[in-house]
């Protein structure tokens, strides 16, 4: 925290109240939006800026970060606090992510990435603009304008040349969802004190991206269409149960046949004995007549 306060103080002292000029180089420009690399026109100021650029990002990581940025309006104690609203629509995220990815790849240590978006609203336009840069292990995101009415003439040209220039003083806080990865939220005066302050949030983006990989669902295992069906337990199918019943009945029938055969044999023996009858005793010879 002390380092952040000291850095902010030194930045404010270096900017002072004098006008600050910038130089930029285009990365992608496609009306109604653009992404550029920007730094201070003064060589001394530009030399004092040492960001961790160039930086390598995946497009999906940038989409996750851009989608998590929200603004909350500051209201009075008795006023109902409005719900945070996203900075970028899904269409804005899809448009910006590849351009911001390329800008970080091309960025020098003394540069930061700026963005400028306009949307048609009725007969006019609204503008959203700001910047991003990596400092150490932290990602800084600055939003100077969020759906502000687009100025005309010279003011519009100034804003396009310096997307960090805030058009109006507004009480708001730039936040991130999940908020656990927010290190600090503050006002940014990078464009100088002659303009309104922009909103800045500092993120521990590395922990956030690690958490995304840990919570990503495992890919579904493809089904094997040609795989043989799993073997079933013996006796489980209806056909096997019927076969077992038939075999049991056949065994019982064989037992009955054997018993009938044994009974037939016993009957035959009894009949044979009955047919022979009891043996006749021999009579004694009669004595001769006298």
Secondary structure, DSSP 8 states (H G I E B T S, - for coil): -HHHHHHHHHHHHHHTTS---EEEEEEEEETTEEEEEEEESSHHHHHH-----S----HHHHHHHHHTEEEEE---TTS-----EESS-HHHHHHHHHHHHHHHHH--TT-EEEEEEEEEETTEEEEEEEEEEEETTEEEEEEEEEEEE---THHHHHHHH-TT-BSS---EEEEESSGGGEEEEEEE-TT-TTSB-EEEEEE-HHHHHHHHHHHS--------TT-------TT-SHHHHHHHHHHHHHHHHHHHHHHHHHHHHHHHHHHHHHHH--------------
